[in-house]
Amino acid sequence: MASDYDEYEPGQPFPGHIGMTVDESTPAWPIARRAKDGAPNVLIFVLDDVGFGQLSCFGGLCETPNLDRLAARGLRYTNMQTTALCSPTRGALLTGRNHHTIGLSAITELSMGFPAHNGMVGFEHGFLSEMLIEHGYNTFAVGKWHLTPPEEATPAGPFHRWPLGRGFERYYGFLGGDTDQWHPDLIEDNRSVRAPRTPEEGYHLNADLAERAIQMIQDADASAPEKPFFLLYATGAGHAPHHVEKEWIDRYRGRFDEGWDAHRAHVFARQLQMGLIPANTRLSARDPDVPAWDTLSPDEKRMYARQMEVYAAFLTQTDYHFGRVLEYLERLGELDNTLIIAISDNGASAEGGLHGTCNEMLFFNGAPERLEDNLRHYDDWGGPDTFPHYSWGWTWAGDSPFRRWKRETYRGGTSDPCIVCWPRRIRAAGEVRTQYTHVIDVVPTVLEALGLDAPRAIRGVTQSAIEGVSFAHTLDDGDAPSAHVTQYFEMFGHRALYHDGWRAVCPFPGPSLTEAASRGWQFGRTSLTREVLEELDRTGWQLYHLISDPSETHDLAEEQPEVLRSMIRHWYVEAGRCGVMPLAAADVQRLLVPRPKLARPRDRYVLHPGGAPVPFAAAPRIYNRPHSITAEVRIPEGGAEGVILAHGNRHGGYSLHLADGRLHYVYNYLGLRYTKVSSNVVVPSGEHTLRYEFEPTGAPDFTSGRGVPGNGRLYLDGRLVGSAPLPFTVPLVFGLTGLSCGHYHYDSVIPSEHRAPFDFTGELVEVVIDMSGALTRHPQRDLDRLVAQQ
């Protein structure tokens, strides 16, 4: 319909006429950004750490009926590749560029001062949200982000690499790699917020995300129902912690008692029967790191089966809440005209280790993960008192039929489930697509499907070239050739190249941890020096012909040396083109690299009640060093109670608080041991100085996950009123939650005694943390912790 007023492009000369008065002038307006009539909505649903063989529509035994429905109405892409790690895949997904091109060689916490590694996605690499908002789309995001450098992820900003700084108009979720699903670290737009309910009141993050996504769509629809939206829906499932309500777990009771060997064979048979993998596919061989199920003790079998019951329940519950969003779109009449892409960010995760863990903080701190600790949590596994992850035997099974897992560039790490559904446009419902595709192809595919060109500039910044290629031509043609012919892979020195049906892989430090150890190399400890690189290029590459061997079971390196040499050369060409160098392993060098900081180094932190919590990445690192906490308070007549200062949660941390009239300091060692220091006097009314001091008395034992021992002391107005020894402390990190003053922002450090928020009922004037003592650190353990929390 023709406009009844003149319009012009912003930045161009005003086409109207400006006279002395309005009646002598002719108006014109800057062009409003409106989407084309009938433009589809775009919904990208990102699963986390979900392997190729876990969803029911990909042959897995985790029931996902809503994703099954999308697959039945759309297409399953069975040759979709990712980067093998979360932040790199998410950056590639949203920009259409390779992860090294945009500076995301790894998670942002492991950045280095090189273009491929700095963790800062430049504004020349526009996000899909930034592209679509210029074409009249609303842009919303809920869930996991993990694309902001940690030094920028504080209430001090800058916020230009938060979701609202990268083209999203509304955001609700968590900025880091994972969060407690019962007590999440939540961000709404650019501010920290508390969860709206407690677990006892029925709260779970997945339900919350669905409600927020529906609300965002509903709010926009009420004002402009014809305006399309782009929704990034990035759940935390199935990343640890595997948190889910008991009623979902009960559905799976006994379903995994057969163990991972039988499970893997069963999934493989289903994948063949469903036509998801070629008929000539062989199930990859037993992984040397995974014990045979029939060699396990009865207690091990019982515990491991429970871990998988909870994981499966977590995925099914996630699918249910995502289904609520689909149901709402259907009620609006928008589902058929919504282009939906569902994808996982990498293969299944092995970060639970051989035995799995009831509290992933044990793994982060290098503390032993013992079967007896896990068994104590058998009945409440997945509940608020656990922070669980499953055994890597289920990781191996979850990536069936492929070998290995997340962080490695075998197909188990990079080949992931992908569903594309758009009922109004895709006529080939329920079909399987086998064309080679990569996560960088999503942006150009969406743009082509919407009839849009990639922008030359966004907000005045000239844009880099989109490196992905559209697979829109395959939506209606299952026989169309693959447009993506060549793709490199690199993750922590683990390399691969796909080219025209061939795949070369150079596993580092080895094909498995067991085989790497046989040559004296270890993941996270062996540096990728020039000597190591040259040895790998001589003897470490493997070669597979995927047309005859889709699951990489038969190494042709010795039979086809010329092909392999060509593939290695080709890898270096692609690595040079995409700026991969320098190669860097997941070793201690990543931690020792000096990084720019937004705040100057300091040993003294001053906090006041009522402010936003300090995120865990910016919280004072009191570990292994003398420190003090001093609070200036006013106690009313009749006394006061509540939190003065707290860091962490029920899975590890400390709390300085008043209860029953006395001052208490509680130290929670990873949910396994509590040490309490209490004052021997009641704190009277009036103005007082309350103080806690920690004095180390020995050395840390990082090999057993124990930080320095020491003495904890409480003071009232300078007078010693309580003391107790701490036999050991947390060596590296309490958890992924930060520090709050005057209340528990997240969760109680000691829920058996009091629940969050436990607000301070007196007047809290100021709290000072002083860490001017010497710091004892262990960079290797710090590195292990960061690598684990991807």
VOGU-3710 file (C-alpha; in Angstrom, 3 decimals, decimal comma):
1> masdydeyep> 0,000/0,000/0,000  1,384/3,374/-1,004  2,429/5,669/1,811  0,690/9,019/2,268  3,991/10,637/3,211  7,487/10,788/1,735  10,329/8,673/3,158  14,095/8,663/2,811  17,053/6,583/3,907  18,622/7,779/7,181
11> gqpfpghigm> 21,862/9,580/6,436  20,669/10,734/3,015  19,717/14,362/2,281  16,267/15,439/3,462  14,008/15,241/0,352  11,278/17,535/1,636  11,246/21,289/1,809  11,955/23,427/4,854  10,394/26,869/4,803  10,000/29,546/7,414
21> tvdestpawp> 6,717/28,058/8,642  5,078/24,656/8,569  2,518/25,666/5,947  5,389/26,648/3,644  7,222/23,335/4,215  6,934/19,764/2,889  7,612/16,916/5,372  9,410/13,623/4,871  10,285/10,878/7,312  13,274/8,558/7,715
31> iarrakdgap> 12,243/5,148/6,410  10,894/2,900/9,143  12,385/-0,580/9,147  9,543/-2,927/8,282  9,763/-6,578/7,394  8,323/-7,833/4,142  4,682/-8,849/4,209  4,425/-12,463/5,342  8,053/-12,601/6,509  8,539/-15,701/8,665
41> nvlifvlddv> 9,589/-15,738/12,278  12,953/-17,345/13,027  13,488/-19,530/16,092  16,879/-21,121/16,779  16,780/-23,667/19,600  20,263/-24,524/20,896  20,808/-27,620/23,019  23,979/-27,922/25,095  26,270/-30,992/25,197  23,721/-33,223/23,445
51> gfgqlscfgg> 25,293/-35,951/21,347  24,251/-37,261/17,939  22,641/-40,373/19,418  20,680/-39,007/22,384  17,471/-37,420/21,054  14,687/-39,876/20,225  14,323/-38,454/16,701  18,003/-39,312/16,139  17,695/-42,857/17,429  18,389/-42,066/21,070
61> lcetpnldrl> 16,459/-43,250/24,097  15,862/-39,799/25,595  12,247/-39,028/24,761  11,801/-35,646/23,080  8,277/-35,673/21,611  8,220/-32,000/20,662  11,490/-32,217/18,779  10,170/-35,455/17,235  7,154/-33,490/16,035  9,391/-30,858/14,441
71> aarglrytnm> 11,398/-33,605/12,756  8,198/-35,215/11,446  7,026/-31,893/9,999  10,478/-30,851/8,834  13,908/-32,240/8,042  16,686/-33,939/9,971  20,165/-32,940/8,853  22,388/-35,863/9,768  25,670/-34,401/8,521  25,670/-31,132/10,475
81> qttalcsptr> 29,028/-30,192/11,989  29,947/-27,899/14,871  33,246/-26,748/16,365  33,289/-29,318/19,256  32,941/-26,645/21,974  30,178/-24,340/23,155  31,322/-20,693/22,878  33,028/-21,240/19,501  29,941/-22,965/18,096  27,596/-20,287/19,419
91> galltgrnhh> 29,691/-17,523/17,914  29,882/-19,344/14,583  26,137/-20,051/14,653  25,204/-16,405/15,147  27,757/-14,828/12,786  28,223/-17,283/9,912  32,006/-17,067/10,360  34,498/-19,658/11,559  35,325/-19,551/15,239  38,964/-18,554/14,790
101> tiglsaitel> 37,949/-15,766/12,413  35,868/-14,208/15,181  38,435/-14,803/17,954  36,719/-17,740/19,672  39,258/-20,556/19,509  37,922/-21,701/22,903  35,672/-20,461/25,682  36,154/-16,788/26,469  37,748/-17,579/29,853  40,717/-19,169/28,036
111> smgfpahngm> 41,461/-16,208/25,782  44,945/-15,257/24,610  46,359/-12,116/23,014  46,092/-13,233/19,383  43,274/-12,509/16,898  42,148/-16,162/16,786  42,141/-16,491/20,562  41,199/-13,164/22,164  37,572/-14,080/22,934  36,259/-10,734/21,678
121> vgfehgflse> 33,911/-11,053/18,722  34,561/-7,880/16,763  31,722/-5,718/15,499  32,856/-6,369/11,933  31,424/-9,843/12,482  27,747/-9,042/12,760  25,315/-11,309/14,591  22,144/-12,567/12,934  20,216/-10,489/15,462  22,012/-7,349/14,277
131> mliehgyntf> 21,160/-8,224/10,682  17,479/-8,994/11,210  16,689/-6,022/13,418  17,617/-3,815/10,460  14,909/-5,584/8,441  12,099/-4,940/10,866  12,403/-7,966/13,143  11,973/-8,060/16,892  14,969/-9,865/18,381  14,790/-11,847/21,624
141> avgkwhltpp> 17,172/-14,207/23,422  16,653/-16,480/26,408  19,052/-18,874/28,109  22,779/-19,415/27,812  25,000/-16,753/26,236  28,712/-17,453/26,998  29,946/-14,959/24,409  31,003/-12,125/26,740  34,616/-11,960/27,960  34,507/-12,571/31,730
151> eeatpagpfh> 36,175/-9,251/32,542  33,237/-7,530/30,787  30,530/-9,668/32,417  30,105/-7,546/35,554  27,629/-4,813/36,513  30,369/-2,338/35,563  30,147/-3,372/31,913  30,923/-2,449/29,234  27,738/-4,013/27,905  28,432/-3,957/24,182
161> rwplgrgfer> 29,225/-7,701/24,127  26,193/-8,607/26,217  23,132/-9,729/24,243  21,581/-6,261/24,119  24,838/-4,943/22,705  24,754/-7,486/19,869  21,362/-6,779/18,403  18,958/-8,441/20,840  16,230/-6,161/22,131  15,381/-8,315/25,160
171> yygflggdtd> 17,346/-10,963/27,029  16,763/-13,273/29,985  19,236/-15,980/30,938  22,776/-16,545/32,153  25,990/-15,154/30,711  28,404/-17,950/31,654  29,012/-21,531/30,626  26,534/-23,155/33,008  24,368/-22,341/35,974  22,426/-24,043/38,724
181> qwhpdliedn> 19,025/-24,840/37,241  17,375/-24,541/40,663  19,159/-21,361/41,799  20,424/-19,727/38,594  22,702/-16,739/38,123  20,176/-14,709/36,134  20,525/-11,629/33,943  17,550/-9,698/32,609  18,637/-7,354/29,852  21,700/-5,656/31,453
191> rsvraprtpe> 21,080/-6,321/35,143  21,298/-9,162/37,607  17,979/-10,430/38,977  16,824/-13,077/41,422  14,813/-16,073/40,332  11,094/-15,288/40,719  10,400/-18,380/42,836  12,219/-21,008/44,866  12,479/-24,715/44,051  10,072/-25,350/46,919
201> egyhlnadla> 7,599/-23,106/45,099  8,067/-25,067/41,883  10,901/-23,118/40,272  13,140/-24,584/37,582  15,102/-22,548/35,050  13,681/-24,422/32,041  10,135/-23,487/33,042  11,235/-19,902/33,615  12,898/-19,621/30,196  9,771/-20,879/28,448
211> eraiqmiqda> 7,604/-18,394/30,343  9,948/-15,520/29,464  10,114/-16,495/25,789  6,323/-16,624/25,583  6,051/-13,275/27,358  8,460/-11,594/24,946  6,509/-12,850/21,930  3,197/-11,982/23,554  4,251/-8,434/24,431  5,335/-7,677/20,865
221> dasapekpff> 2,330/-9,394/19,287  -0,099/-7,252/21,274  1,282/-4,070/19,687  2,367/-5,251/16,221  0,996/-8,724/15,374  2,302/-8,501/11,811  5,907/-7,910/12,965  8,103/-11,048/12,783  10,544/-12,028/15,499  13,878/-13,787/15,838
231> llyatgagha> 14,144/-15,812/19,042  17,394/-17,408/20,190  16,324/-20,071/22,707  19,510/-21,501/24,247  18,723/-23,924/27,033  21,353/-25,104/29,510  20,373/-28,744/28,926  22,042/-31,203/28,729  25,103/-29,422/30,136  25,855/-30,095/33,779
241> phhvekewid> 24,337/-29,658/36,255  21,729/-32,246/35,292  18,877/-30,825/37,367  15,291/-31,986/37,027  12,207/-32,711/39,115  11,755/-36,200/40,545  8,550/-36,894/38,622  10,467/-36,674/35,360  13,222/-38,959/36,679  10,691/-41,581/37,777
251> ryrgrfdegw> 9,628/-42,031/34,144  13,060/-43,468/33,375  13,507/-45,705/36,409  15,232/-48,921/35,292  15,433/-47,843/31,645  19,246/-47,769/31,553  20,045/-50,777/33,716  21,323/-52,556/30,595  24,379/-50,273/30,643  26,194/-48,252/28,048
261> dahrahvfar> 27,406/-51,135/25,882  23,923/-52,545/25,251  22,492/-49,027/25,072  24,967/-48,076/22,373  24,166/-51,136/20,277  20,448/-50,482/20,625  20,764/-46,834/19,533  22,919/-47,852/16,584  20,283/-50,325/15,421  17,589/-47,645/15,707
271> qlqmglipan> 19,674/-45,173/13,707  20,102/-47,707/10,916  16,405/-48,605/10,944  15,401/-44,913/10,829  17,724/-44,221/7,889  19,726/-41,649/9,833  23,098/-43,164/8,971  24,243/-44,969/5,822  23,637/-48,712/5,719  27,391/-49,349/5,513
281> trlsardpdv> 28,083/-47,537/8,811  29,960/-49,531/11,446  29,592/-48,871/15,135  32,903/-47,417/16,283  35,056/-49,614/18,486  35,150/-49,609/22,281  36,857/-46,526/23,629  39,954/-47,395/25,696  38,906/-44,889/28,370  35,524/-46,544/29,011
291> pawdtlspde> 35,257/-49,797/31,006  33,029/-52,589/29,762  29,704/-52,566/31,597  29,975/-56,221/32,615  33,242/-55,503/34,475  31,562/-53,062/36,875  30,460/-53,782/40,429  26,733/-53,831/41,311  27,051/-50,472/43,088  28,771/-48,923/40,076
301> krmyarqmev> 26,092/-50,209/37,717  23,326/-48,947/39,984  24,880/-45,491/40,327  25,783/-45,070/36,676  22,310/-46,133/35,535  20,821/-43,528/37,873  23,034/-40,833/36,337  21,647/-41,577/32,888  18,065/-41,695/34,166  18,499/-38,128/35,420
311> yaafltqtdy> 20,171/-36,925/32,212  17,400/-38,394/30,066  14,770/-36,856/32,337  16,516/-33,484/32,034  16,296/-33,616/28,224  12,672/-34,743/28,273  11,716/-31,975/30,683  13,598/-29,468/28,492  11,697/-30,684/25,453  8,407/-30,292/27,343
321> hfgrvleyle> 9,036/-26,656/28,213  10,237/-25,880/24,692  7,000/-27,475/23,543  5,094/-24,858/25,550  6,627/-22,179/23,327  5,677/-24,133/20,203  2,146/-24,556/21,535  1,863/-20,806/22,109  3,019/-20,092/18,562  0,416/-22,527/17,309
331> rlgeldntli> -2,310/-20,734/19,275  -1,188/-17,461/17,697  -1,365/-19,059/14,264  2,365/-18,408/13,763  3,880/-21,884/14,020  3,506/-22,772/10,346  5,283/-19,581/9,326  8,166/-19,938/11,769  11,516/-21,165/10,481  12,774/-23,342/13,342
341> iaisdngasa> 16,314/-24,672/13,555  17,150/-26,972/16,481  20,803/-27,863/16,978  23,319/-28,933/19,623  26,508/-26,956/20,199  28,861/-29,961/20,345  28,964/-33,651/21,121  28,153/-35,145/24,498  30,350/-34,024/27,403  32,916/-36,196/29,190
351> egglhgtcne> 33,532/-33,599/31,904  31,888/-35,809/34,513  34,942/-38,049/34,343  35,045/-41,817/34,624  32,726/-42,050/37,631  30,423/-39,064/37,222  30,018/-36,638/40,092  27,370/-35,503/42,565  28,961/-32,051/42,597  30,852/-30,827/39,566
361> mlffngaper> 32,714/-28,411/41,833  34,749/-31,415/42,966  35,998/-31,810/39,406  36,712/-28,067/39,101  38,837/-28,213/42,248  40,620/-31,494/41,549  38,979/-33,183/44,539  38,424/-36,957/44,395  35,049/-38,020/42,998  34,229/-41,148/44,947
371> lednlrhydd> 31,555/-43,728/44,362  30,564/-43,624/48,032  29,891/-39,854/47,830  27,777/-40,374/44,736  25,816/-43,234/46,307  24,853/-41,033/49,249  23,017/-38,857/46,730  21,426/-41,708/44,794  17,857/-40,796/45,767  18,244/-37,027/45,355
381> wggpdtfphy> 20,500/-37,118/42,263  19,381/-34,217/40,086  17,812/-32,334/43,009  18,891/-29,007/44,553  21,467/-30,636/46,849  23,440/-32,003/43,881  25,321/-30,426/40,984  25,607/-33,634/38,966  27,225/-34,908/35,806  27,184/-38,430/34,392
391> swgwtwagds> 30,016/-40,860/33,761  31,776/-40,547/30,442  30,619/-44,052/29,579  27,264/-42,419/28,779  29,092/-39,697/26,838  30,603/-42,347/24,600  27,206/-43,992/24,174  25,509/-40,643/23,550  27,655/-39,918/20,510  26,783/-43,214/18,798
401> pfrrwkrety> 27,745/-44,305/16,225  30,782/-42,031/16,328  33,941/-42,136/18,416  34,949/-39,764/21,224  33,228/-36,593/22,395  33,151/-32,851/23,087  36,465/-30,912/22,853  37,814/-33,364/20,264  37,507/-33,143/16,488  36,515/-36,722/15,803
411> rggtsdpciv> 32,903/-36,878/14,622  31,733/-37,614/18,166  32,740/-34,073/19,061  31,624/-32,294/15,895  28,679/-34,177/14,324  25,487/-33,077/16,007  21,717/-33,407/15,657  20,022/-30,704/13,614  16,349/-30,236/12,733  14,937/-27,673/10,305
421> cwprriraag> 11,172/-27,130/10,309  9,130/-24,557/8,403  5,746/-26,075/7,495  4,635/-23,224/5,222  7,781/-23,489/3,127  9,202/-27,031/3,426  7,118/-29,572/1,536  9,374/-32,587/2,159  8,112/-33,295/5,670  9,806/-36,022/7,678
431> evrtqythvi> 12,723/-36,509/5,318  16,417/-36,905/6,103  19,094/-34,711/4,575  22,637/-36,035/4,281  24,352/-33,033/2,659  27,482/-31,874/4,436  26,684/-28,765/6,458  28,416/-26,761/9,160  27,148/-24,431/11,843  28,560/-21,435/9,936
441> dvvptvleal> 26,020/-22,257/7,193  23,013/-21,368/9,366  23,214/-17,581/8,940  23,465/-17,614/5,118  20,689/-20,225/4,993  18,367/-18,072/7,092  19,184/-14,985/5,032  18,490/-16,788/1,753  15,277/-18,287/3,099  14,135/-14,789/4,079
451> gldaprairg> 15,220/-13,269/0,761  17,810/-11,016/2,398  21,413/-10,181/1,527  24,217/-10,145/4,066  24,776/-6,509/5,076  27,843/-4,659/3,893  27,862/-2,571/7,063  26,105/-2,653/10,441  25,860/0,571/12,433  28,593/2,047/10,287
461> vtqsaiegvs> 31,013/-0,899/10,674  32,065/-2,576/7,430  31,347/-6,281/7,686  33,686/-9,205/7,145  32,756/-11,856/4,613  30,288/-14,553/5,637  32,273/-17,805/5,465  29,367/-20,240/5,579  27,370/-21,315/2,538  23,611/-21,615/2,362
471> fahtlddgda> 21,959/-25,032/2,357  18,548/-23,549/1,507  18,705/-25,373/-1,836  18,414/-28,682/0,033  15,161/-27,842/1,820  13,050/-29,292/-1,010  15,656/-31,402/-2,786  17,188/-34,333/-0,953  19,410/-35,098/-3,925  20,889/-31,621/-4,234
481> psahvtqyfe> 24,684/-31,604/-4,000  26,432/-30,336/-0,894  27,555/-26,751/-1,286  29,964/-27,032/1,639  32,903/-29,002/0,266  35,784/-28,186/2,627  35,876/-27,509/6,374  38,746/-27,339/8,837  38,477/-28,113/12,574  40,751/-27,204/15,488
491> mfghralyhd> 40,162/-27,334/19,208  43,014/-27,170/21,762  45,409/-28,536/19,120  43,068/-31,408/18,146  42,736/-30,937/14,367  40,728/-32,271/11,456  39,864/-31,483/7,850  36,882/-32,539/5,761  37,231/-32,330/2,002  34,956/-33,870/-0,597
501> gwravcpfpg> 34,176/-37,072/1,295  37,565/-37,513/2,971  38,352/-36,696/6,585  41,814/-36,358/8,137  42,111/-36,191/11,936  45,131/-35,385/14,096  44,105/-36,167/17,679  46,000/-34,340/20,399  47,237/-35,407/22,867  46,103/-38,751/21,450
511> pslteaasrg> 43,168/-40,813/20,136  42,168/-41,360/23,776  43,511/-40,346/27,163  44,794/-43,881/27,657  46,699/-43,898/24,359  48,044/-40,381/24,974  49,356/-41,423/28,380  51,274/-44,279/26,761  53,479/-41,687/25,052  53,673/-39,456/28,126
521> wqfgrtsltr> 51,170/-36,845/26,966  48,169/-35,579/28,938  45,212/-33,387/28,064  45,594/-30,059/29,828  49,225/-30,653/30,732  51,130/-31,299/27,508  52,046/-28,099/25,660  51,826/-27,889/21,896  55,452/-26,954/21,215  57,090/-26,890/17,784
531> evleeldrtg> 58,664/-30,273/18,535  55,312/-31,799/19,505  53,645/-30,291/16,436  56,291/-31,675/14,102  55,964/-35,119/15,650  52,189/-34,974/15,258  52,485/-33,973/11,601  54,821/-36,908/11,011  52,965/-39,627/12,878  49,723/-38,321/14,381
541> wqlyhlisdp> 47,372/-37,884/11,433  44,678/-40,402/10,562  42,688/-40,656/7,332  39,109/-41,783/6,782  36,932/-42,086/3,690  33,520/-41,117/5,016  31,593/-42,452/2,045  32,694/-45,997/2,871  33,391/-45,404/6,578  31,086/-42,726/8,054
551> sethdlaeeq> 32,063/-43,422/11,677  35,862/-43,237/11,282  36,632/-46,859/12,108  39,254/-47,730/9,451  42,380/-45,554/9,276  43,675/-45,353/5,692  46,773/-43,288/6,498  49,213/-46,044/5,550  47,199/-47,191/2,533  46,673/-43,697/1,079
561> pevlrsmirh> 49,755/-41,650/2,031  49,428/-39,218/-0,894  45,823/-38,436/-0,049  46,804/-37,866/3,565  49,696/-35,561/2,660  47,347/-33,553/0,458  44,810/-33,292/3,275  47,455/-32,098/5,753  48,626/-29,424/3,326  45,009/-28,433/2,767
571> wyveagrcgv> 44,458/-28,107/6,518  47,315/-25,610/6,755  45,892/-23,630/3,823  42,501/-23,389/5,528  44,111/-22,593/8,875  46,037/-19,753/7,262  42,938/-18,435/5,525  40,914/-18,366/8,744  43,718/-17,121/10,993  43,952/-20,202/13,195
581> mplaaadvqr> 47,561/-19,721/14,261  49,200/-19,896/16,702  48,087/-23,351/17,736  47,528/-23,604/21,468  46,755/-26,584/23,656  44,554/-26,522/26,761  47,619/-26,153/28,936  48,809/-23,860/31,693  50,202/-21,327/29,201  46,666/-20,097/28,601
591> llvprpklar> 46,423/-19,009/32,236  49,857/-17,429/32,461  49,281/-15,090/29,509  48,851/-11,500/30,801  45,384/-10,174/29,952  44,032/-6,625/30,027  41,749/-5,948/32,978  39,009/-3,351/33,182  39,599/-2,826/36,920  42,985/-2,211/38,471
601> prdryvlhpg> 44,390/-4,997/40,652  43,401/-4,546/44,282  43,538/-6,266/47,630  40,665/-4,351/49,196  37,010/-4,615/48,231  34,305/-2,380/49,711  30,707/-3,584/49,467  27,330/-2,240/50,505  23,993/-4,013/50,864  21,345/-3,744/48,180
611> gapvpfaaap> 23,716/-3,762/45,242  23,999/-6,314/42,491  26,020/-9,424/43,305  29,631/-9,592/42,198  29,841/-12,298/39,488  32,057/-15,275/40,243  34,663/-14,256/37,659  35,108/-10,869/39,350  34,633/-11,940/42,977  37,575/-11,601/45,391
621> riynrphsit> 39,788/-14,674/45,171  40,333/-15,394/48,836  41,580/-18,923/48,149  44,835/-19,995/49,826  45,690/-16,620/51,291  45,240/-14,700/54,544  42,234/-12,422/54,416  39,735/-10,585/56,575  36,100/-9,485/56,350  35,171/-6,391/58,375
631> aevripegga> 31,594/-5,179/58,719  30,317/-1,961/60,248  26,803/-2,609/61,541  24,027/-1,094/63,646  22,050/-3,627/65,657  18,526/-2,585/66,719  16,990/-3,291/70,116  15,979/-6,925/70,208  18,862/-7,962/67,947  19,241/-8,770/64,261
641> egvilahgnr> 19,817/-11,718/61,981  20,771/-12,374/58,396  23,635/-12,464/55,939  26,466/-9,977/56,191  28,495/-11,435/53,329  28,239/-14,677/51,367  30,110/-16,223/48,464  28,996/-19,369/46,653  26,075/-21,632/47,493  25,221/-25,036/48,957
651> hggyslhlad> 27,785/-26,683/46,664  30,673/-24,692/48,134  31,291/-21,291/49,695  31,166/-19,319/52,931  28,709/-17,183/54,853  29,300/-14,532/57,536  25,970/-13,953/59,238  24,061/-13,330/62,459  21,690/-15,946/63,871  20,290/-16,437/67,366
661> grlhyvynyl> 21,979/-13,198/68,368  25,493/-14,488/67,640  28,007/-13,943/64,873  28,753/-17,028/62,766  31,106/-17,910/59,936  30,295/-21,110/58,053  32,731/-22,609/55,563  31,251/-25,124/53,110  33,875/-27,401/51,564  32,148/-28,501/48,327
671> glrytkvssn> 29,059/-29,787/50,099  31,084/-32,501/51,846  32,210/-30,795/55,055  31,026/-27,762/57,008  33,215/-25,840/59,459  31,492/-23,346/61,729  33,031/-20,586/63,826  30,605/-18,960/66,281  30,942/-16,097/68,730  30,810/-16,966/72,428
681> vvvpsgehtl> 28,778/-13,829/73,163  25,588/-12,297/71,837  26,114/-9,214/69,683  24,353/-6,402/71,619  22,351/-3,559/70,137  24,197/-0,490/68,926  27,059/0,251/66,523  29,701/-2,457/66,193  32,607/-3,653/64,117  32,322/-7,348/63,274
691> ryefeptgap> 35,331/-9,072/61,800  36,410/-12,463/60,485  40,060/-13,338/59,873  41,615/-16,337/58,159  45,257/-17,206/58,805  46,773/-20,052/56,754  48,726/-22,585/58,797  50,082/-24,874/56,090  50,455/-25,564/52,401  47,729/-26,555/49,952
701> dftsgrgvpg> 47,458/-30,082/48,588  46,238/-29,481/45,060  46,611/-33,112/44,046  43,817/-34,042/46,458  41,701/-30,951/45,843  42,471/-29,296/49,186  43,443/-25,682/49,689  45,464/-24,336/52,596  44,480/-25,228/56,170  44,156/-22,384/58,624
711> ngrlyldgrl> 42,526/-20,794/61,625  39,283/-18,860/61,435  38,698/-16,148/64,060  35,767/-13,876/64,891  36,095/-10,445/66,514  33,563/-8,120/68,091  34,859/-4,544/68,312  38,434/-5,824/68,265  37,891/-8,531/70,883  38,359/-12,202/69,962
721> vgsaplpftv> 34,998/-13,943/70,488  35,405/-17,204/68,560  37,887/-19,381/66,724  38,114/-22,770/65,031  40,593/-24,584/62,796  39,805/-25,248/59,144  41,628/-28,508/58,290  41,509/-27,647/54,576  39,738/-25,224/52,247  38,482/-25,018/48,679
731> plvfgltgls> 41,573/-24,569/46,497  40,215/-22,867/43,378  36,560/-21,956/43,102  33,471/-22,216/45,320  31,140/-22,452/42,385  29,828/-20,529/39,444  27,883/-18,134/41,649  29,355/-14,939/42,987  29,377/-12,814/46,106  26,461/-10,940/47,674
741> cghyhydsvi> 26,238/-8,480/50,562  23,338/-8,286/53,008  21,531/-11,361/51,680  21,900/-14,575/49,707  21,320/-13,497/46,126  21,428/-17,045/44,754  21,140/-19,777/47,344  22,031/-20,457/50,968  25,534/-21,676/51,746  24,048/-23,786/54,543
751> psehrapfdf> 20,385/-24,530/53,655  19,954/-26,913/56,593  20,046/-23,867/58,897  18,489/-21,076/56,852  17,201/-20,441/53,356  17,818/-17,670/50,881  17,560/-14,726/50,855  18,041/-14,477/54,685  18,195/-10,682/54,515  20,133/-8,806/57,189
761> tgelvevvid> 17,607/-7,162/59,524  19,968/-4,679/61,121  21,674/-1,797/59,349  24,706/-2,870/57,370  26,828/0,213/56,763  29,808/-1,252/54,929  31,691/-4,511/54,426  35,391/-4,584/53,567  37,303/-7,628/52,289  41,058/-7,299/52,729
771> msgaltrhpq> 43,402/-9,730/50,969  46,732/-8,015/51,404  48,477/-11,274/52,392  50,507/-13,398/49,996  48,603/-15,482/47,461  49,258/-19,160/46,901  48,054/-20,255/43,495  48,370/-23,313/41,324  47,904/-22,376/37,650  47,516/-25,964/36,459
781> rdldrlvaqq> 44,490/-26,603/38,658  43,025/-23,234/37,653  43,305/-24,332/34,041  41,635/-27,697/34,695  38,749/-25,903/36,338  38,223/-23,477/33,437  38,416/-26,200/30,815  35,866/-28,243/32,754  33,222/-25,502/32,988  32,882/-24,854/29,235
//
